[in-house]
Amino acid sequence: MKQKILIAPLNWGLGHAARCIPIIRALLICNYTPILASDGAALALLKKEFPELEAIELPSYNITYTKNGNFLKLKLLLDGPKIMKTINAEKRALETIVKSRQIDGIISDNRFGMYHETLPSIFITHQLRVLSDTTTWLSTSIHQRIIKKFDACWVPDYTDAPHLSGIMGHVSNPIFKVTYLGPLSRFEKQVIPYEFDVMVLLSGPEPQREILETILLKAFKKFDGKVLFVRGVVESEQTRYTVKNITIYNYMTTPMLEHALNASKLIVARSGYTTIMDLAKLEKKAFFIPTPGQPEQMYLAQLMLQHNYAPYCRQEEFTLDKLGIVDRYTGFKSRDNTANFAELFRLFERK
């Protein structure tokens, strides 16, 4: 009888769900039965990618950003009691799922309550160090104490430098065992002719996703070239329309997105970690616009600049002229580093 593995990504933008897609594929190849569990857009994405798999809705963290990024840390602090309440609800939901579905193991991508005392439980994160400016020591300590409750911690990054996650995914003397998977991406590089000069790839929680969408749509209407705009809004039906030189989709499934990324000369996107892993796999040229108030994305954008992969600017500073410096950078280069999932999944054989 096939073992049932619950795979539960956090619904914070689409990145956590997207990077779970190659893991779900690996589970299927290795003859496991994945059961999908999340909420909101993350669950909607996984259901569209794997309509044949069972999908369960989990309690929602309801994480949103502030319009002013300077207030994000304060908002998250004030949201603390609500987040703890959600984690407890998540634990209760997991108990019910384990009993009703006879689950054999759990893979959580940043969902803090998705571990079980009697089942192998894996936590996926690229943040062994959680950057929060002057409170990084505190946010890191809290995060590491949570991770320690799991049986294994998988970090989607290279073991050896240069790293994509930098100091976030690589710490001295962690209090738990860490396994580096290499970057996770659902895409494969294709050598095909360019169809678009620029592809804008939006993602992340509201309202900042919509704020950036408004800024970029206004700017690119003045661009002399073909632009593909993927809004990152997963809805029941896919929509497509054209405004002047811009082709706009609300979302794309993996095959469409893979083709579009490969067929675009330059990618303009948030400096989210999943996006960076995808662009590294596809060896793309990029320009990053970090989410205001999110130290992680600012750090990653600065790290990509230091590696000479791609430039960035702050959201309020973006102009089309800034894209002119992209050719000074090398773009991303892929390195062979494929996780041995068959070996990693042996953890679920433990009784």
C-alpha positions in Angstrom: 0.0 0.0 0.0 1.4 3.4 -0.9 2.4 5.7 1.9 0.5 8.9 2.2 2.6 12.1 2.7 0.9 15.4 3.6 2.7 18.3 2.0 1.7 21.7 3.4 3.2 25.0 2.1 2.6 28.3 3.7 0.2 30.7 1.8 2.5 33.7 1.7 2.5 34.7 -2.0 3.0 31.7 -4.3 6.6 30.9 -3.6 6.2 28.3 -0.9 3.7 26.3 -2.9 5.6 26.7 -6.2 8.8 25.2 -4.8 6.8 22.3 -3.4 5.8 21.3 -6.9 9.1 19.5 -7.7 8.9 17.7 -4.3 5.3 16.5 -5.1 6.5 15.3 -8.5 9.3 13.4 -6.8 6.9 11.8 -4.3 4.8 10.6 -7.2 7.8 9.2 -9.0 8.9 7.4 -5.8 5.5 5.8 -5.5 4.1 7.8 -2.6 0.6 9.4 -2.4 0.9 13.1 -1.8 -2.0 14.9 -0.1 -2.0 18.6 -0.6 -2.7 20.9 2.3 -2.7 24.7 2.4 -5.1 27.7 2.0 -5.9 30.6 -0.3 -3.9 31.1 -3.5 -1.2 28.6 -2.5 -3.8 25.8 -2.3 -5.5 27.0 -5.5 -2.1 26.8 -7.3 -1.4 23.2 -6.2 -4.9 22.1 -7.1 -4.5 23.5 -10.6 -1.1 21.7 -10.9 -2.3 18.4 -9.4 -6.1 18.1 -10.0 -5.9 14.4 -9.4 -4.6 14.7 -5.9 -6.6 15.1 -2.7 -6.5 18.7 -1.4 -7.3 19.8 2.1 -7.9 23.4 3.3 -5.9 24.4 6.4 -6.5 27.4 8.8 -5.3 30.6 7.2 -2.6 32.8 8.7 -4.2 35.7 6.7 -0.8 37.4 6.3 -1.0 40.8 4.6 1.5 43.6 4.2 1.1 47.3 5.1 0.9 49.9 2.4 3.8 51.6 4.1 6.6 49.0 4.3 8.2 50.7 7.4 5.3 49.5 9.5 5.5 45.8 8.5 7.5 44.7 11.5 5.0 46.4 13.9 2.1 44.8 12.1 3.6 41.3 12.3 4.3 41.9 16.0 0.7 43.0 16.6 -0.5 40.0 14.5 1.5 37.6 16.8 -1.5 36.5 18.9 -3.5 35.8 15.8 -0.6 33.8 14.2 -0.3 31.7 17.4 -4.0 31.0 17.4 -3.7 29.9 13.7 -0.7 27.6 14.6 -2.8 26.0 17.3 -5.7 25.6 14.9 -3.3 24.1 12.4 -2.2 21.5 15.0 -5.8 20.5 15.7 -6.5 20.2 12.0 -3.4 18.0 11.6 -4.6 15.6 14.3 -7.9 15.2 12.5 -6.2 14.7 9.1 -3.7 12.1 10.4 -6.5 10.0 11.9 -9.0 10.4 9.0 -6.4 9.9 6.1 -4.0 7.6 7.9 -1.0 9.9 7.0 2.5 8.3 7.1 4.6 11.5 7.0 4.5 15.3 6.8 6.4 17.9 4.7 5.8 21.4 5.9 7.1 24.4 4.0 7.2 27.1 6.7 3.9 26.0 8.4 4.9 26.0 12.0 2.1 23.7 13.4 2.5 20.9 10.8 4.5 18.4 12.8 3.4 15.3 14.6 5.0 13.5 17.5 4.4 10.0 16.1 5.1 10.7 12.4 8.3 11.7 10.5 7.9 15.5 10.0 10.1 17.6 7.7 10.4 21.4 7.7 11.5 23.2 4.5 13.0 26.7 4.8 15.8 28.9 3.4 15.7 31.0 6.6 17.8 29.4 9.3 18.5 33.0 10.1 15.4 35.3 9.9 16.4 38.8 9.0 14.4 41.5 10.9 16.9 44.3 11.2 17.7 45.0 14.9 15.6 42.0 16.1 17.2 39.4 13.8 18.6 37.6 16.9 15.1 37.2 18.4 13.3 36.2 15.2 16.1 33.7 14.4 16.0 32.2 17.9 12.2 31.7 17.7 12.4 30.2 14.3 15.1 27.8 15.2 13.2 26.6 18.3 10.2 25.8 16.0 12.3 24.0 13.4 13.9 21.8 16.2 10.4 20.3 16.8 10.6 18.6 13.4 12.6 15.5 12.5 14.5 17.0 9.6 15.2 20.4 8.1 15.7 20.8 4.4 17.2 23.9 2.9 16.8 24.5 -0.8 20.2 25.9 -1.6 23.7 24.8 -2.6 26.0 23.4 0.1 29.0 25.2 -1.3 29.4 28.9 -2.1 28.3 31.0 -3.8 25.0 30.5 -2.1 21.6 31.8 -3.2 20.3 32.3 0.3 23.5 33.7 1.8 23.6 34.1 5.5 19.9 33.2 5.8 20.4 29.6 4.8 23.9 29.0 6.2 24.6 29.4 10.0 27.4 28.1 12.2 26.5 25.2 14.6 22.7 25.0 14.0 20.8 23.3 16.8 19.4 20.6 14.4 20.6 18.7 11.4 20.4 20.5 8.1 20.2 18.9 4.7 20.9 21.1 1.6 18.8 20.0 -1.4 20.2 22.4 -4.0 17.8 25.0 -5.4 14.3 23.8 -6.0 12.5 24.8 -9.3 9.6 23.4 -11.1 11.0 24.6 -14.4 13.5 23.3 -17.0 15.7 25.5 -19.2 14.7 25.6 -22.9 16.7 27.1 -25.8 14.0 28.8 -27.8 13.6 32.2 -29.6 12.7 35.2 -27.6 9.0 36.3 -27.9 9.1 39.1 -25.3 11.6 41.8 -24.5 10.5 41.9 -20.9 8.4 39.7 -18.7 7.0 41.1 -15.5 6.4 38.4 -12.9 4.4 39.6 -9.9 3.9 37.7 -6.6 3.5 38.2 -2.9 0.9 39.3 -0.4 -1.4 42.2 -0.8 -1.5 45.2 -0.9 2.1 45.4 -2.1 1.6 43.1 -5.1 -1.1 45.4 -6.4 0.9 48.5 -5.6 3.8 47.3 -7.7 1.4 46.1 -10.5 0.0 49.6 -10.8 3.5 51.2 -10.9 4.8 48.8 -13.5 1.8 48.8 -15.8 2.0 52.6 -16.0 5.7 52.5 -16.7 5.7 49.8 -19.3 3.0 51.4 -21.4 5.8 53.8 -22.4 8.2 50.9 -23.2 9.4 50.4 -26.8 9.1 46.6 -26.9 6.9 43.6 -26.2 6.0 43.0 -22.6 4.4 40.0 -20.9 2.7 40.7 -17.6 1.8 37.9 -15.2 -0.1 39.3 -12.3 0.3 36.4 -10.0 -3.4 36.3 -9.1 -4.7 32.7 -9.1 -8.4 32.7 -10.0 -10.9 30.1 -11.1 -10.5 31.1 -14.8 -7.4 32.2 -16.6 -7.7 35.6 -18.3 -5.7 37.2 -21.0 -5.9 40.7 -22.5 -3.7 43.2 -24.3 -3.1 46.9 -23.4 -1.0 48.6 -26.1 2.3 46.6 -26.2 1.6 44.6 -23.0 0.0 41.1 -22.9 -1.5 40.5 -19.4 -2.4 37.2 -17.7 -3.8 36.9 -14.3 -1.8 33.7 -13.7 -0.1 30.9 -15.7 0.1 27.2 -15.1 3.6 25.6 -14.9 3.9 24.7 -18.6 2.9 28.1 -19.7 5.0 29.9 -17.2 8.0 27.7 -18.1 7.7 28.6 -21.8 7.1 32.3 -21.1 10.1 32.6 -18.8 12.4 30.9 -21.3 10.9 33.0 -24.2 11.6 36.3 -22.4 14.8 38.2 -22.6 14.6 40.0 -19.3 12.6 39.2 -16.1 11.4 42.0 -13.8 10.3 40.6 -10.4 10.3 40.7 -6.7 13.5 39.3 -5.1 11.7 36.4 -3.5 13.7 33.3 -2.9 11.6 31.0 -5.1 11.9 33.4 -7.9 15.6 33.6 -7.5 15.9 29.7 -7.6 13.8 29.6 -10.8 15.8 32.3 -12.5 19.0 30.4 -11.5 17.7 27.2 -13.0 16.7 29.0 -16.3 19.9 31.1 -16.4 18.0 34.3 -16.9 18.8 38.0 -16.9 16.8 39.9 -14.2 15.9 43.1 -12.5 14.6 43.0 -9.0 12.3 45.2 -7.0 12.2 44.0 -3.3 9.0 44.2 -1.4 9.1 47.3 0.9 9.6 46.5 4.5 10.8 43.0 3.9 14.5 42.7 5.0 14.8 39.3 3.5 14.0 40.5 -0.1 16.3 43.5 0.3 19.1 41.3 1.5 18.6 38.9 -1.4 18.5 41.7 -3.9 21.8 43.0 -2.5 23.3 39.5 -2.5 22.4 39.0 -6.2 24.0 42.4 -6.9 27.2 41.4 -5.1 27.3 38.1 -7.0 27.0 40.3 -10.2 23.9 38.3 -11.2 21.3 41.2 -11.4 20.7 44.8 -10.3 17.8 46.1 -8.3 16.1 49.3 -7.1 13.5 50.2 -4.4 9.9 50.2 -5.5 9.4 53.9 -5.3 12.6 54.5 -7.3 11.7 52.4 -10.4 11.9 53.9 -13.8 12.4 52.3 -17.2 15.8 53.9 -17.5 17.1 51.7 -14.7 16.7 48.6 -16.9 19.6 50.0 -19.0 22.2 48.7 -16.6 21.1 45.1 -16.7 23.6 44.2 -19.5 26.5 45.1 -17.1 25.5 42.0 -15.0 26.2 38.3 -15.9 22.8 37.0 -15.3 22.2 33.7 -13.4 24.3 30.6 -14.1 23.0 27.2 -13.1 25.0 24.6 -11.3 24.3 20.9 -11.3 23.0 19.9 -7.8 20.1 17.6 -7.9 18.6 16.3 -4.6 18.4 12.5 -4.2 14.8 12.5 -3.1 14.6 8.7 -3.1 17.2 8.7 -0.4 15.7 11.7 1.5 12.2 10.1 1.5 13.6 7.0 3.4 12.8 9.0 6.5 9.2 8.0 5.9 10.1 4.3 6.2 10.7 4.8 9.9 7.9 3.2 11.9 
